[in-house]
Amino acid sequence: MATWACGSCGGENPEGMSFCGHCGAPADSPWRCADCGGENLPATRFCGHCGAARSEVAQAPQEPERDVADALRSFVAEQVADVLIEAGDKLPEERRLITALFADVSGFTSLADRLDPEDLLEVIDPVISGLSSIVGRYEGYVEKFAGDALLALFGAPVTHEDDAERALHVALEMHSELARLCADLPHDAELTLHVGVNSGHGIARILGSEARMDYAVLGDSVILAQRLESAAPPGETYVSEMTVRLAESRFDFEPVGELTLKGKSEPVAAWRLVGPRARGRSATRKGVSTELVGREQELAVLSDTLDRLAYGAGAVVALTGEPGVGKSRLTAAARARAEERGFQWLEGRCVSYGAGLAYWPYLELFRDFAGIRIDDATEGASARLAGALDSIGIREELPFFGRLLGLTSTDTSGEAARLEPEAFRRALHRAFAVWVEAAAREQPLVIAIEDVHWADASTIALTGELSSMCLRASVLLYLIARPEGDSVLGEIAAERTTIRLESLGESGVDALIESILESSSPAGLASFVARRTAGNPFFVEELLRSLRETNALVRENGSWTMRPGWDARTLPETIEEVLSARIDLLPRTAASALQTASVVGRRVPLPLLEEVATDVPDLSGAVDHLVASAFLDHIQEEGERALSFHHALVQDTAYSRILRRRRRDLHRKVAEVAEGLYGAGDNAIDLLARHLYLGEAGPKAFDYLVR
């Protein structure tokens, strides 16, 4: 775990805490040199860029806007304040997919019976502070404290595509943190933790008045998390079916059967959280193709690169593509071919919450190299690391890698511990270069870094230095990123081979469907799925899985058929989580414009949108941002400027977040504006009838439907 040292008392604190847990002093922040403007680490006394003393540093005056932001953060949580500030203090009520975590500490009641209230504070304050700080590190939001319990939300006010995974990481770390805290708590405190986690939809909104504001989520998704917590044994986390579905590729679960829970008319299926899934061991998921479909050309490029690597020609390869387009599937196929050739393949993953976690992917891949398991004791892990370095003849680098992995016992001479942060950084990078060269002498080496678009600054710097080694060693640096990571890839290696994965065409979608169904698909299914998903393979698989689970797609007499009456706008939660995260990255004006456009339809006449979205400032700029971000495309429709949703599923996700009463008002406004622009003739009758019906316009809607 990353830590920082308090400048007042020297105490160690977890990264992400704003105040020292030992003396209460505020966390040090980086300082900027008055002479050269260079930024320096908090603990340094001289500028590392020009040598000026820190006493000569002039702190920049605080901006008035910052004063307002800080004042707002004193009333509401930081995430909510940030969203409120961007939205101009107007945060809309929304229907959101969230993951709720309810944690309850047992043992306080017996303590309260025998302790004075002031003594009780010495126990409860460190516990609640420690548990809530874990939520903050994973960018969750603590909605409320209730004595010895807390409710945390992931997905509101900001959605991440891995909110369910974040909540489960938090649950596991909470159990470990409580065990650590109990060893140091006074008054012989014996405490245990029960956790419940559930994913589902709820209404997110601001509650309160000028005196106090709170942000909360209303819905059964929160209540079920609390009910699961009440059923969980001490030291365990119980998880709902929806959370399991969203996180099954990263975590292991054990079914605990159906539980009879308070307030539930039917038994609820639940699972026990076991722990993170071991790297390289994928989950068995229903409805997923085991074949690599439509990527023959890209796999051939990677195979040629591996062939050259066998003869000592290293390379840097970047694989880019939007979420769900098949980067992981192609990488798995490439890894299989590399290992068939006897190459060593080591991989690490950057994480979306890891901007402050220096060298995170290298921690993962080095544990793989050394064979260190997550549950290894310090002594065993240190021995494994020493043995792995011995095997390639570089044991002298043990202190540096040991410090990186938190294995301080490996630094018997204190060589690494004596180094200042910048000196240690240089020594560590040199050690990595020595390691790469030595490992590549033994056998060709592939270093794969996933999700480079989330890489922290230290990872980017180290990877850039290692990229130069590909010119002189049998090393393939394989970087996987989304399109928005192009600038990071350019910073790492200007000279690289880039493979850009595009969506599948209709024939590719048809082949993927047949691979999943293991037979030919019903007539028209491939074209429907291709239109809905725009050929994104992950969306194709999840949409098919949803159709099968809802019995819309069934196998009868050996062939697949579509049953009548199924909902064509089915939106699986696995897809909604990914797309909602992308929407929450948009500026507030662009997100508002996207929601209004989703009400208009898949194709949106621009003059109509301009007249309906009058509450969106700088609509033109918002539309340009949505087009540049691949949410919308410019088209021409019957000689009129128009927009089209890049994915039909993007439209459905944006539309699903609007509350029903707001949808009704917008549909009525679209009908009113459309009638003024296009009249009530036959060319506009379908548009008017649809929006008047969805706007619940009564007799007028009926008249247009009859026409």
Order of alpha helices (4+ residues) and beta strands (2+ residues): beta-beta-beta-beta-alpha-alpha-beta-alpha-alpha-beta-beta-alpha-beta-beta-alpha-beta-alpha-beta-beta-alpha-beta-alpha-beta-alpha-alpha-alpha-alpha-beta-alpha-beta-alpha-beta-alpha-alpha-alpha-beta-beta-alpha-alpha-beta-alpha-alpha-beta-beta-alpha-alpha-alpha-alpha
